[in-house]
Amino acid sequence: MDYIIHQLDTNPWIIFLYSLESNEPNYVIKNSDKVSKEYEYYQIPHPAFKSFDTYYDIVQADTIVKLGSNELKGNKIYEFLSNTFTSILIGELNPNLITLFEYRAKCSNTVLLEQLINTYSHILALKDECFETFGFVHGDFKTNNILINPKNPQSIQFIDFEFSMRFSSPKSTQTLKSNDIVLYLCVPETFEITGEFGRLFDIYLFAIDLKVFYKFFNNFVLELEKIFANTDISLSPNGFIDFFLILQIIKLMPNSNLINISDNTLQIEFFTIKYSILNFRLNLNGVIESNYFLLKTRLGQLKSIIENIKQINQIN
């Protein structure tokens, strides 16, 4: 079987295999020291975690990629160096699913923007459900780590759990240790976060991804502001309301402050998040009265989460 191989520039351990025959499945192969941890997340008993279902802890010739080639023959073997890892996580990609990044790129008019906003609302409700039920914090919650069915955008799956954590309760704490989320937050590995801060960080990163990588970001925000100005949002998911607030906080930030120029990846320091949220003053002119108290309350809760992190870590 012949495959086209695509290796991620930003993470060479992630390889996509695209079959040259339309009736054959496509695959993602990941080679990492954290693969067993990731596999545990794929076993969370919820449909949003069912992207992959096969785990190999021993290297097999027919499940390895040979790098350095444009095409892959099914039986070619990857030439592992002595200091590389030999565990792989492999899963069949559902051909009906695409990344939210791909789906979003096609949303370029008002009707499609309204549909996209509805999809974001559903994703954020699902994310809150997984936090409340499983204490799940993704840690790298971006559009290329969310799969959707374009024919049914409410069919959602989460992938890529290398940065992920689980908390016993919203106020329970964990030291970051070697968790890769420290790369975003730019804090020591001894830094301790609460579950509710992890949830907030997921939403913050989700908003930053929209601002930096979606060319119709301003249009999206304008359509969203119309909803919050004219529609009762009391039944909206808290995650969606928090997302709106964070968009208000970041919408005027220059993208150059949020991008690592060397590799074009997102860069969000904890102190930037802290300063942005604690110093934000919400302008509620034009917001219908029924939304006023709810937005003020949610903003107060976001600030309280940041202040709690300050108290835990004694950071000025």
C-alpha positions in Angstrom: 0.0 0.0 0.0 1.3 3.5 -0.9 0.9 6.5 1.2 1.7 10.2 1.0 3.5 11.1 4.1 3.2 14.5 5.8 5.4 15.3 8.8 4.4 18.3 11.0 7.0 21.0 10.9 6.3 22.0 14.5 6.3 18.5 15.9 8.3 15.9 13.8 6.9 13.1 15.9 3.5 13.6 14.5 3.0 12.1 11.0 -0.1 12.0 8.8 -0.4 9.1 6.3 -2.8 9.8 3.4 -3.6 6.7 1.3 -3.2 6.9 -2.4 -6.3 4.7 -2.8 -9.6 6.3 -1.9 -11.0 3.2 -0.4 -8.2 2.8 2.1 -8.1 4.5 5.5 -5.9 7.4 6.5 -3.8 7.4 9.7 -2.1 9.5 12.2 1.0 8.1 13.8 2.5 9.7 16.9 5.8 8.7 18.5 6.3 10.2 22.0 7.4 9.4 25.5 4.0 10.5 26.6 2.0 8.2 24.4 0.7 6.0 27.3 -0.6 9.1 29.0 -2.3 10.3 25.9 -3.9 6.9 25.4 -5.5 7.2 28.9 -7.3 10.3 27.7 -8.6 8.6 24.6 -10.2 6.1 27.0 -12.3 8.7 28.8 -15.9 7.4 28.5 -17.3 10.1 26.3 -17.8 10.3 22.5 -15.6 13.4 22.3 -12.5 11.3 23.1 -13.0 8.5 20.6 -10.7 9.6 17.8 -8.2 6.7 18.2 -8.8 3.3 19.6 -5.6 1.3 19.0 -2.4 1.4 21.0 0.9 -0.4 20.3 3.6 -0.5 22.9 6.0 -2.6 20.7 7.4 -1.4 17.4 6.1 -3.4 14.5 7.3 -3.1 10.9 3.9 -2.6 9.4 3.0 0.3 11.7 6.2 2.4 11.4 7.0 5.3 9.1 10.3 5.6 7.3 11.1 9.3 7.4 13.1 11.2 4.7 10.9 10.0 1.9 7.9 11.6 0.1 6.1 8.3 -0.2 5.7 5.5 2.3 5.5 1.8 1.3 3.5 -0.2 3.8 6.4 -2.4 5.0 9.2 0.1 5.2 10.6 0.6 8.7 11.5 3.8 10.5 15.2 3.8 11.4 15.1 4.6 15.1 18.1 6.1 16.7 19.3 4.6 19.9 18.0 7.5 22.0 14.6 7.8 20.4 11.3 6.4 21.7 9.7 3.2 20.5 6.1 3.6 21.5 3.5 4.7 19.0 -0.1 5.6 19.1 -2.0 5.0 15.9 -5.6 5.5 15.1 -7.8 5.5 12.0 -9.0 9.0 11.0 -12.8 9.3 10.5 -13.0 10.5 6.8 -16.1 12.5 7.7 -14.2 14.7 10.2 -12.0 17.7 9.6 -10.3 20.0 11.9 -12.1 23.1 13.2 -9.3 25.1 11.7 -10.2 23.8 8.2 -13.9 24.2 8.8 -13.5 27.8 10.1 -11.4 28.9 7.1 -14.5 28.3 4.8 -16.7 30.6 6.9 -16.5 33.9 5.1 -20.0 35.4 5.0 -22.6 36.4 7.6 -24.7 33.2 7.4 -21.6 31.0 7.7 -20.3 33.2 10.5 -23.5 32.7 12.4 -23.2 28.9 12.0 -19.6 29.1 13.1 -20.5 31.0 16.3 -23.1 28.3 17.0 -20.4 25.7 16.5 -18.1 27.5 18.9 -20.9 27.7 21.5 -21.5 23.9 21.2 -17.8 23.1 21.5 -17.4 25.3 24.6 -20.5 23.7 26.2 -19.0 20.3 25.5 -15.7 21.4 26.9 -17.4 22.6 30.1 -19.3 19.3 30.3 -16.0 17.3 30.1 -14.5 19.6 32.8 -17.4 19.2 35.2 -17.7 15.4 34.6 -14.1 14.3 34.3 -12.1 17.3 35.5 -10.6 17.5 32.0 -8.3 20.4 31.0 -7.0 20.1 27.4 -4.0 22.4 27.8 -3.6 22.9 24.0 -7.1 23.8 23.1 -6.7 25.1 19.5 -8.7 24.5 16.3 -6.3 22.0 14.9 -6.9 19.8 18.0 -10.7 19.7 17.5 -12.4 17.6 14.9 -15.9 18.2 13.6 -18.2 16.8 10.9 -18.9 19.7 8.5 -22.3 18.1 7.7 -23.1 17.9 11.4 -20.9 20.5 13.2 -22.3 19.3 16.6 -20.4 16.1 16.1 -17.2 17.0 18.0 -14.0 15.1 18.9 -11.0 16.3 20.8 -7.5 15.1 20.0 -3.8 15.6 21.0 -3.6 15.3 24.8 0.1 15.8 25.4 -0.6 18.9 27.5 -3.7 17.6 29.2 -4.5 17.3 32.9 -7.4 16.0 35.0 -8.5 17.7 38.3 -10.6 16.2 41.1 -12.5 19.5 41.5 -12.5 23.0 40.1 -10.5 24.3 43.1 -8.1 21.3 43.4 -4.5 22.1 42.5 -1.7 20.4 40.6 1.9 21.3 40.2 2.8 21.5 36.5 6.0 19.6 36.8 7.0 18.5 33.3 3.6 19.2 31.7 4.1 21.0 28.4 1.5 23.7 29.4 4.5 25.4 31.1 5.7 26.2 27.5 2.7 28.4 27.1 2.6 29.9 30.6 6.4 30.5 30.8 6.4 29.6 34.5 8.6 27.2 36.5 7.7 23.5 36.6 6.9 24.0 40.3 4.1 26.4 39.4 0.7 25.2 40.8 -2.6 25.8 39.1 -6.2 25.1 40.0 -8.6 23.1 37.8 -10.7 26.3 37.2 -7.6 28.1 36.0 -6.9 25.2 33.6 -10.5 25.5 32.3 -10.0 29.3 31.9 -6.7 28.8 30.1 -8.3 26.5 27.6 -10.9 29.1 26.8 -8.2 31.9 26.7 -6.1 29.8 24.2 -9.2 29.0 22.1 -9.9 32.8 21.8 -6.3 33.7 21.0 -6.3 31.0 18.3 -9.3 32.7 16.7 -7.8 36.1 16.9 -4.4 35.2 15.4 -5.3 32.6 12.8 -8.7 33.5 11.5 -8.7 36.3 8.9 -12.4 37.2 9.6 -11.8 37.6 13.3 -13.2 41.1 13.4 -16.4 40.0 11.6 -16.8 37.1 14.0 -16.5 39.5 17.0 -19.0 41.9 15.5 -21.6 39.2 14.9 -21.0 37.9 18.4 -21.4 41.3 19.9 -24.7 41.7 18.2 -25.9 38.5 19.9 -24.9 39.7 23.3 -26.4 43.1 22.7 -29.8 42.0 21.5 -30.4 38.4 22.8 -31.0 37.1 26.3 -27.9 34.9 27.0 -29.0 33.5 30.3 -29.3 30.0 28.9 -25.9 30.1 27.1 -23.1 27.9 28.4 -20.8 29.6 30.9 -17.9 28.6 28.6 -19.4 30.6 25.8 -20.0 33.6 28.0 -16.4 33.5 29.3 -15.2 33.1 25.7 -17.1 36.3 24.8 -15.5 38.2 27.7 -12.0 37.0 26.8 -12.5 38.1 23.2 -13.4 41.5 24.5 -10.2 41.5 26.6 -7.9 40.5 23.7 -9.6 41.9 20.6 -7.4 45.0 20.5 -4.1 43.3 21.4 -1.6 43.3 18.6 -1.0 39.8 17.2 2.7 40.4 17.4 2.4 40.1 21.2 0.8 36.7 20.9 3.1 34.9 18.4 6.5 33.3 18.8 8.1 34.7 15.7 10.7 31.9 15.4 8.1 29.2 14.7 4.8 31.0 14.3 3.2 29.3 17.3 1.1 30.9 20.0 2.9 32.4 23.0 0.9 33.3 26.1 2.6 34.0 29.4 0.7 33.6 32.6 1.5 37.2 33.6 0.0 38.4 30.4 -3.2 36.5 31.1 -3.2 37.8 34.7 -2.6 41.4 33.8 -5.2 41.4 30.9 -8.0 39.9 33.0 -7.4 41.8 36.3 -7.2 45.1 34.5 -10.1 44.7 32.1 -13.1 47.0 32.5 -16.1 45.8 30.5 -18.0 48.4 28.5 -21.6 47.2 28.7 -23.1 50.1 26.7 -25.7 48.7 24.4 -26.0 45.4 26.2 -29.6 44.5 27.1 -30.4 44.7 30.8 -30.9 41.0 31.2 -27.3 40.3 30.2 -25.7 43.1 32.3 -25.6 41.3 35.6 -24.6 37.9 34.1 -21.6 39.4 32.3 -20.5 41.3 35.3 -20.8 38.2 37.5 -18.9 36.0 35.1 -16.1 38.6 34.7 -15.9 38.8 38.5 -15.4 35.0 38.6 -12.7 35.1 36.0 -10.8 37.7 38.1 -11.3 35.6 41.2 -9.7 32.6 39.5 -6.6 34.7 38.7 -6.5 36.1 42.2 -6.6 32.6 43.7 -3.6 31.6 41.6 -1.8 34.6 43.0 -2.6 33.6 46.6 -1.5 30.0 46.0 1.8 30.9 44.5 2.5 34.2 46.4 3.2 35.9 43.1 3.1 39.7 42.9 
